Amino acid sequence: MQSPYASKRQDVDRKPLTSGILFPEISKRFKENPTAAGSLLGLFIFSVLRRGKISDEWSLLFNARNKPPEVHHQAVPLLSHKAHNLPIVVIELEDRDLIKYITGSLTGLKGVTSGKIKIAGDVDLALKLEDAFVNAGGVEQTLEFLRRRQSKL
């Protein structure tokens, strides 16, 4: 697993990344349904790869119960005082697998055992993040959002 705490973004190619589309949409869904996060507390860092190289980094900071996360387009938000003493989970996956992960067709457990997802930190907490995505309506709404976006292209 590559170091998640130092930005190592590499422009492998110019094709837009799925992460740049999905994370703003995830933020929107949690704001619409703030209780979907439930009691989830932690900092989730996503290192998004393209062809094995870090191409994008996002973080979701769940720092209060039943509140939407703070979503940042960087590995470690500049809000360290808010993230103090929270567990940190690093999730590393290829951009092409991100949709599968968010929609549940590639669970964290399946992804880890197949080698498609690498998780550093509390694996149980990472699995709770999947539940929060489902509670926020992420599966159906993400698929619908992607269908609408694709039909515009």
DOMI-23418 format. One record per residue (C-alpha): residue in three letters; residue number from 1; y negated, z, x. Coordinates in Angstrom, 3 decimals, padded with zeros to 6 digits, always signed. Example, Ala and Ser with C-alpha at 12.3 -4.5 7.8 and 13.67 -1.06 7.14 Angstrom:
! residues 2
  residuo  num        yy        zz        xx
      Ala    1  +004.500  +007.800  +012.300
      Ser    2  +001.060  +007.140  +013.670
! end
This chain:
! residues 153
  residuo  num        yy        zz        xx
      Met    1  +000.000  +000.000  +000.000
      Gln    2  -003.417  -000.887  +001.309
      Ser    3  -006.085  +001.766  +001.656
      Pro    4  -007.780  +002.081  -001.738
      Tyr    5  -010.795  +004.033  -000.591
      Ala    6  -012.421  +001.436  +001.607
      Ser    7  -013.567  -001.765  -000.006
      Lys    8  -011.617  -004.637  +001.456
      Arg    9  -012.417  -007.334  -001.050
      Gln   10  -011.554  -010.737  +000.232
      Asp   11  -012.584  -014.016  -001.307
      Val   12  -009.191  -015.670  -001.341
      Asp   13  -010.444  -018.380  -003.662
      Arg   14  -013.198  -018.904  -006.191
      Lys   15  -011.100  -018.838  -009.397
      Pro   16  -012.330  -016.047  -011.715
      Leu   17  -010.161  -012.965  -011.788
      Thr   18  -008.661  -011.561  -014.952
      Ser   19  -009.888  -008.115  -013.911
      Gly   20  -013.519  -009.235  -014.210
      Ile   21  -012.857  -010.108  -017.841
      Leu   22  -010.548  -007.261  -018.819
      Phe   23  -012.214  -004.142  -017.428
      Pro   24  -015.537  -004.684  -019.255
      Glu   25  -013.494  -005.252  -022.422
      Ile   26  -011.496  -002.054  -021.768
      Ser   27  -014.770  -000.160  -021.431
      Lys   28  -015.959  -001.578  -024.748
      Arg   29  -012.712  -000.612  -026.530
      Phe   30  -012.875  +002.985  -025.312
      Lys   31  -016.525  +003.255  -026.368
      Glu   32  -015.553  +002.055  -029.844
      Asn   33  -012.737  +004.610  -029.976
      Pro   34  -013.755  +007.506  -027.683
      Thr   35  -010.952  +009.822  -028.798
      Ala   36  -008.309  +007.315  -027.649
      Ala   37  -008.390  +008.890  -024.198
      Gly   38  -007.239  +012.182  -025.690
      Ser   39  -006.886  +014.855  -023.039
      Leu   40  -006.606  +012.370  -020.168
      Leu   41  -008.517  +013.536  -017.095
      Gly   42  -008.511  +011.755  -013.763
      Leu   43  -009.861  +008.995  -011.603
      Phe   44  -007.855  +005.776  -011.768
      Ile   45  -008.539  +003.273  -009.035
      Phe   46  -007.289  -000.264  -009.533
      Ser   47  -006.878  -002.395  -006.447
      Val   48  -006.466  -005.885  -007.849
      Leu   49  -004.715  -008.310  -005.552
      Arg   50  -004.633  -012.052  -005.323
      Arg   51  -001.811  -013.347  -003.181
      Gly   52  -001.305  -009.901  -001.677
      Lys   53  -004.933  -009.334  -000.612
      Ile   54  -007.413  -007.043  -002.352
      Ser   55  -009.741  -009.290  -004.322
      Asp   56  -011.271  -006.835  -006.751
      Glu   57  -011.568  -003.095  -007.287
      Trp   58  -012.264  -001.135  -010.450
      Ser   59  -012.215  +002.524  -011.333
      Leu   60  -011.858  +004.376  -014.601
      Leu   61  -013.175  +007.913  -014.495
      Phe   62  -011.920  +010.108  -017.336
      Asn   63  -013.941  +013.284  -016.759
      Ala   64  -014.099  +014.813  -020.247
      Arg   65  -011.549  +015.190  -023.011
      Asn   66  -011.824  +012.792  -025.963
      Lys   67  -014.610  +010.827  -024.279
      Pro   68  -014.542  +007.227  -023.097
      Pro   69  -014.058  +006.684  -019.383
      Glu   70  -016.775  +005.568  -017.046
      Val   71  -015.767  +002.121  -015.827
      His   72  -017.049  +001.008  -012.437
      His   73  -016.677  -002.246  -010.554
      Gln   74  -015.862  -000.487  -007.315
      Ala   75  -012.997  +001.602  -006.001
      Val   76  -014.751  +004.954  -005.851
      Pro   77  -017.690  +005.549  -008.170
      Leu   78  -020.816  +007.015  -006.699
      Leu   79  -020.341  +009.933  -009.062
      Ser   80  -018.280  +012.120  -006.775
      His   81  -019.677  +015.310  -008.318
      Lys   82  -018.171  +014.256  -011.653
      Ala   83  -014.848  +013.292  -010.088
      His   84  -014.582  +016.518  -008.093
      Asn   85  -011.235  +018.277  -008.528
      Leu   86  -009.817  +015.553  -010.771
      Pro   87  -006.478  +013.996  -009.894
      Ile   88  -006.704  +010.523  -008.381
      Val   89  -004.259  +007.752  -009.162
      Val   90  -004.350  +004.457  -007.294
      Ile   91  -002.767  +001.464  -008.997
      Glu   92  -002.300  -001.709  -006.989
      Leu   93  -001.167  -004.904  -008.675
      Glu   94  -001.646  -008.644  -008.628
      Asp   95  -004.375  -010.002  -010.891
      Arg   96  -001.822  -012.136  -012.738
      Asp   97  +000.128  -008.961  -013.664
      Leu   98  -002.928  -007.094  -014.971
      Ile   99  -002.725  -008.538  -018.502
      Lys  100  +000.957  -007.652  -018.662
      Tyr  101  +000.162  -004.095  -017.567
      Ile  102  -002.720  -003.586  -020.008
      Thr  103  -000.762  -005.035  -022.931
      Gly  104  +002.378  -003.049  -022.150
      Ser  105  +004.765  -005.893  -021.385
      Leu  106  +004.846  -004.612  -017.791
      Thr  107  +004.998  -000.838  -017.945
      Gly  108  +004.115  +001.265  -014.951
      Leu  109  +007.725  +002.336  -014.590
      Lys  110  +009.051  -001.226  -014.809
      Gly  111  +006.305  -002.433  -012.474
      Val  112  +007.043  +000.222  -009.862
      Thr  113  +010.785  -000.349  -009.909
      Ser  114  +010.323  -004.126  -009.655
      Gly  115  +007.705  -003.805  -006.895
      Lys  116  +004.984  -005.517  -008.958
      Ile  117  +002.936  -002.323  -009.217
      Lys  118  +002.334  +000.271  -006.550
      Ile  119  +001.154  +003.695  -007.638
      Ala  120  -000.155  +006.383  -005.326
      Gly  121  -000.818  +009.799  -006.769
      Asp  122  +000.434  +011.326  -009.985
      Val  123  +002.855  +008.814  -011.530
      Asp  124  +003.084  +010.818  -014.764
      Leu  125  -000.690  +010.615  -015.106
      Ala  126  -000.521  +006.849  -014.564
      Leu  127  +001.954  +006.632  -017.440
      Lys  128  -000.461  +008.602  -019.651
      Leu  129  -003.086  +005.948  -018.935
      Glu  130  -000.804  +003.409  -020.604
      Asp  131  -000.762  +005.611  -023.718
      Ala  132  -004.566  +005.713  -023.692
      Phe  133  -004.682  +001.883  -023.588
      Val  134  -002.380  +001.750  -026.617
      Asn  135  -004.420  +004.420  -028.479
      Ala  136  -007.607  +002.429  -027.877
      Gly  137  -005.968  -000.574  -029.536
      Gly  138  -005.893  -002.244  -026.171
      Val  139  -002.713  -004.205  -026.640
      Glu  140  -003.606  -006.130  -029.798
      Gln  141  -007.312  -006.354  -029.082
      Thr  142  -006.829  -007.504  -025.489
      Leu  143  -004.491  -010.264  -026.581
      Glu  144  -006.905  -011.328  -029.333
      Phe  145  -009.856  -011.225  -026.934
      Leu  146  -007.991  -013.411  -024.431
      Arg  147  -006.987  -015.890  -027.151
      Arg  148  -010.602  -016.218  -028.303
      Arg  149  -011.827  -016.585  -024.739
      Gln  150  -009.221  -019.242  -023.940
      Ser  151  -010.050  -021.249  -027.072
      Lys  152  -013.704  -021.426  -025.909
      Leu  153  -012.723  -022.940  -022.569
! end
